[in-house]
Structures are given as structure tokens and as C-alpha cells.
Amino acid sequence: MKHLKWTLALAASLVAGAASAEISDNVVRVGVLNDISGIFQDTNGMGSVEAARMAAEDFNGGGKNIKVEIVYADHQNKADVGNAIARKWLDVEGVDAIVDVPNSAVGLSINTLLRDSRMTFLASSTASSDLTGKACSPNTIQWVNDTWATGNTTAAAMVSRGGKDWYFLTVDFALGKGIESEAQKYIEAHGGKVLGSSKHPLGTSDFASFLLQAQGSKAQVIGLANAGGDTINAVKQAAEFGIQQNGQRLVAFLLFINDVHGMGNQGRAGPPAYGSLLLGHE
């Protein structure tokens, strides 16, 4: 699993730099900061915490008699909550690195806070491409996917299949806006059009009005620039509206195997043309 990889890599790098780094009491503290109670809890949540613990056990001191301790917290998909937790970990609890962090708004806030501090941020679930762009920090390493890759690869796959006209259902925060922006650039650069976009709040349960707007646009492709529970709900309700049966194609830009299971038979009645299918974060 990805979380095993990044925790072991972090511990190894800290051990390698132990001569110059200050590791109090020979303990490397890794803080798993993610969504334990919200829409990303199935793809991150306590599963990430357990994976980090397994990695710490596998590392077993790295031959240097250094202990790796895992702490965790729920950022509740709120940048201010995540920032407060990170500040406490930095100033009070001696945490050496923060990992995971689904939700780009939270991740970007953590990235700013930790810049030029003694802490490392391994953004293994923060997809905003700003982390390697305008918000690039020497303290941050982005791991796995970003909005540039997600937006471009999925748009390219659909445009090559004749999907020229698009309408977006986009979660109204950094992740969704980033995916839509990157995809739109690709679509328009390759002769396609974006006919419209509907922005929805994080954690939306009723997509009826958004789906009706997408249906009314007559776009060939409806792009879901969201993730987690939002994607699940949108796919299920699109099946109820018969969107795909009426000729429009549904594309999920970020989809996890957990999401496919969560859709159940109702979602599978009209499955999306899966975009970036990430198998439970690898």
C-alpha cells in the first residue's frame, strides 16, 4: 500500500539525516492527518492510520535504534481545523512529519504553515497541482496523483473517443476546480467545448438540480470533478435519471475501488466511464 511506502521512506530519510537532524529521544513522530468521519473516510480514514502503523512496525528502527511513533487526527475537511492540529503537532507534540491529508484546501493550508519549519509534509492524498506549482515548498513532497494528471489523462481518453462537448459537476473547492480547469484546457486545445459547469458543496446528498442542468446542456460527456461520497451520490442519481441510457456519457475523474463497491447495484445500472480509477490509494 502507498501509506506503507511513504512512512517507510520518511523514516529511512530521517534516519539517514540523523546526524544533522534533531530527533528527540530517538523517536520519529509521524502524524496522519485525514478525514476520519466524512466523505473520504472509506478511502483514507483509519485505514491510513493502520497502514502507517504497519509501516512503522516493518521499519523496526532501521538498524539505528530509532522508534517510529504514529499519531493521527481528523481534519473534518476544514482548513482551520487541520491548521490548528498541525500547529499543535509542530509547536507542542514534537511531530516530525504530516502525511496523507485528503482535501486540497486543507493540504494547501498545511503546506503554507510548514514552509521553512522543521517539519516535512508528505502529501499523499492532496491532489492540487499547486503544491508543485505556485505553492511549491521545500518542505513538501507530493505523492501519487495531482489535478494536472487527473484532468489531462481523463480528458484525453474521452476526447480520443469522440467526447467533444462537456458539462462539469464540480465540487466547490480546490480539488474540483483544479480538475475542471486542467481538463477544460485540454478539451479546448483539442477542438472540444465546455458547455457549462455546476458547482456543488462538499458532501452533497441531492444532485437532482445539478444533473438536470447537465442533462439540459445536451453535452456528450458529463464530467464528475469530485471524489468520495460526492462521486458515489452523483453516479447513483445519474442512473435514476437515466442519463446514460439517453446517450450522455458519465465520467468520474477520481474513483476508488471503495467507491465502486459503495455504488452497489443502483450505480452499476449506469456505470460511469471510469476516469482515474485509483485502487484504494494503491
C-alpha positions in Angstrom: 0.0 0.0 0.0 1.1 3.5 -0.7 0.9 4.5 3.0 3.3 1.8 3.9 5.7 3.1 1.3 5.7 6.7 2.3 6.0 6.0 6.0 9.0 3.7 5.5 10.6 6.2 3.1 10.1 9.0 5.6 11.6 7.1 8.5 14.5 6.0 6.3 15.3 9.5 5.2 15.1 10.9 8.7 17.4 8.1 9.9 19.8 8.9 7.1 19.9 12.5 8.1 20.0 11.8 11.9 23.5 13.4 12.2 22.2 16.8 11.1 18.5 16.5 12.2 17.3 16.8 15.7 15.3 13.7 16.7 14.2 14.0 20.3 14.5 10.8 22.4 15.3 8.8 19.2 11.6 9.0 18.2 10.3 9.9 14.8 6.7 11.0 15.1 4.5 10.8 12.0 1.1 12.5 12.1 -1.6 11.0 9.8 -4.0 13.9 9.2 -7.1 12.9 7.2 -10.8 12.6 7.1 -11.9 10.0 9.7 -15.6 11.0 9.8 -16.6 12.5 6.5 -16.9 11.6 2.8 -13.3 10.4 2.4 -13.3 8.1 5.5 -13.6 4.9 3.4 -10.6 5.7 1.1 -8.5 7.3 3.9 -9.7 7.4 7.5 -8.5 4.8 9.9 -7.2 2.6 7.1 -4.5 5.1 6.5 -3.6 5.1 10.2 -3.4 1.3 10.4 -1.2 1.3 7.2 1.2 3.8 8.8 1.4 1.7 12.0 2.2 -1.4 9.9 4.9 0.6 8.1 6.4 1.6 11.4 6.5 -2.0 12.6 8.1 -3.0 9.3 10.8 -0.3 9.7 11.6 -1.5 13.2 14.2 1.2 13.9 16.0 0.9 10.6 19.0 -0.6 12.4 19.6 2.7 14.2 17.5 2.0 17.3 15.1 4.8 16.3 11.4 4.3 17.2 8.7 5.5 14.8 5.5 6.7 16.6 2.2 7.2 14.7 -0.3 9.8 15.8 -3.4 10.8 14.0 -6.3 13.3 13.8 -9.4 14.2 11.9 -9.2 17.5 10.0 -13.0 17.3 9.3 -12.4 18.7 5.8 -11.9 22.1 7.3 -8.7 24.1 6.7 -8.8 25.9 10.0 -9.2 22.6 11.9 -6.4 21.0 10.0 -4.2 24.1 10.6 -4.8 24.1 14.3 -3.9 20.4 14.6 -0.7 20.8 12.6 0.2 23.9 14.7 -0.2 21.9 17.9 1.8 19.0 16.4 4.6 21.4 15.4 4.8 23.6 18.5 3.8 21.2 21.3 3.8 17.5 20.4 7.1 17.1 18.5 5.7 15.6 15.4 8.3 15.4 12.6 6.1 14.9 9.6 2.5 15.1 8.4 1.2 12.6 5.9 -1.9 11.8 3.9 -4.2 14.9 4.0 -7.1 14.3 1.6 -8.8 17.6 0.8 -6.8 20.1 -1.2 -7.9 23.2 0.8 -6.6 21.6 4.0 -3.4 20.4 2.2 -2.6 23.8 0.8 -3.1 25.4 4.3 -0.7 22.8 5.8 1.8 23.4 3.0 1.9 27.1 3.9 2.1 26.5 7.6 5.0 24.1 7.4 7.1 26.1 4.8 10.6 26.6 6.3 9.7 24.8 9.5 11.4 21.7 10.9 8.5 19.5 9.7 8.0 17.6 6.5 4.7 17.3 4.6 4.2 14.1 2.5 1.1 15.0 0.6 0.0 11.5 -0.4 -3.7 12.4 -0.8 -3.6 16.1 -1.6 -4.3 16.3 -5.3 -3.9 20.1 -6.0 -1.2 20.6 -8.6 -0.5 24.0 -6.9 1.7 22.0 -4.5 4.3 21.6 -7.3 3.3 24.9 -8.9 2.7 28.3 -7.4 2.6 26.9 -3.8 5.8 24.8 -4.2 7.6 24.4 -0.8 10.9 22.8 0.1 9.2 21.1 3.0 6.6 19.3 0.8 6.7 16.2 -1.3 3.5 15.4 -3.4 2.9 11.7 -3.8 0.8 9.8 -6.3 -1.7 12.0 -8.2 -2.4 15.6 -8.8 -5.1 17.6 -10.6 -3.0 18.2 -13.7 -2.5 14.4 -14.3 -6.1 13.6 -13.4 -7.7 16.3 -15.5 -5.5 15.8 -18.6 -5.4 12.0 -18.8 -9.1 11.5 -18.3 -10.0 14.3 -20.7 -7.5 12.9 -23.3 -9.1 9.4 -23.1 -12.6 10.7 -23.6 -11.7 13.2 -26.4 -10.0 10.5 -28.3 -13.3 8.5 -28.1 -15.2 11.4 -29.6 -16.3 13.1 -26.4 -16.0 16.7 -27.6 -18.8 18.5 -25.8 -18.6 18.6 -21.9 -20.6 19.6 -18.9 -19.0 19.5 -15.4 -20.4 18.7 -12.0 -17.6 20.1 -9.8 -17.1 20.1 -6.1 -16.7 23.7 -5.0 -13.2 23.7 -3.5 -9.6 23.4 -4.8 -9.7 19.8 -5.9 -12.7 20.1 -8.1 -11.8 23.5 -9.5 -8.3 22.2 -10.3 -9.5 19.1 -12.1 -12.1 21.1 -14.2 -9.6 23.8 -15.1 -6.9 21.3 -16.3 -9.5 19.2 -18.2 -11.0 22.3 -19.8 -7.6 23.4 -21.1 -7.0 20.0 -22.7 -10.6 19.8 -24.2 -10.5 23.2 -25.8 -6.9 22.8 -27.0 -8.1 19.6 -28.9 -11.2 21.1 -30.6 -13.7 20.4 -27.9 -16.1 22.7 -25.9 -17.2 23.0 -22.3 -20.9 23.9 -22.4 -21.2 24.6 -18.7 -20.4 23.7 -15.2 -22.4 23.3 -11.9 -20.5 23.8 -8.6 -21.8 21.8 -5.6 -20.8 21.9 -2.0 -18.6 19.2 -0.5 -20.8 16.4 0.9 -23.8 17.0 -1.3 -26.6 14.4 -0.9 -29.0 15.7 -3.6 -27.6 16.1 -7.1 -31.0 16.4 -8.8 -30.8 20.1 -9.8 -27.2 19.7 -11.0 -27.9 16.6 -13.0 -30.9 18.3 -14.6 -28.7 21.2 -15.7 -26.2 18.7 -17.1 -28.9 16.8 -18.9 -30.3 20.1 -20.4 -27.0 21.1 -21.8 -27.1 18.1 -24.2 -23.3 17.7 -23.6 -21.9 14.4 -24.9 -19.9 14.0 -21.7 -20.7 14.8 -18.1 -17.5 15.1 -16.1 -17.6 14.5 -12.3 -14.8 16.7 -10.9 -15.3 15.4 -7.3 -14.5 12.4 -5.2 -15.6 10.1 -2.4 -19.2 10.2 -1.3 -20.0 13.0 -3.8 -19.0 10.8 -6.7 -21.0 7.9 -5.3 -24.1 10.0 -4.9 -23.8 11.6 -8.3 -23.4 8.3 -10.1 -26.3 6.7 -8.3 -28.6 9.6 -9.0 -27.5 9.8 -12.6 -28.6 6.2 -13.0 -32.0 7.1 -11.6 -32.3 10.0 -14.1 -31.4 7.6 -17.0 -28.7 9.9 -18.1 -26.5 7.3 -19.8 -29.5 5.4 -21.2 -30.3 8.7 -23.0 -26.9 8.9 -24.7 -24.8 11.1 -22.4 -21.6 9.6 -21.0 -20.7 10.0 -17.4 -17.0 10.3 -16.5 -15.6 10.1 -12.9 -12.2 11.8 -12.7 -11.3 10.4 -9.3 -12.7 7.0 -8.4 -11.6 4.4 -5.9 -12.5 0.8 -5.7 -14.3 1.5 -2.4 -16.5 4.0 -4.4 -17.4 1.3 -6.9 -18.5 -1.0 -4.1 -20.4 1.9 -2.5 -22.4 2.4 -5.6 -24.0 -1.0 -5.3 -26.3 -2.4 -8.0 -28.0 1.0 -8.4 -24.8 2.7 -9.5 -23.8 -0.2 -11.7 -27.0 0.0 -13.6 -25.5 3.0 -15.3 -21.7 2.9 -14.5 -19.5 5.8 -15.5 -16.7 5.5 -18.0 -14.2 5.5 -15.1 -11.5 8.1 -15.4 -8.6 7.8 -13.0 -9.5 4.6 -11.1 -7.3 4.5 -8.1 -7.5 1.2 -6.3 -7.9 2.4 -2.7 -4.9 4.7 -3.0 -2.8 1.9 -4.5 
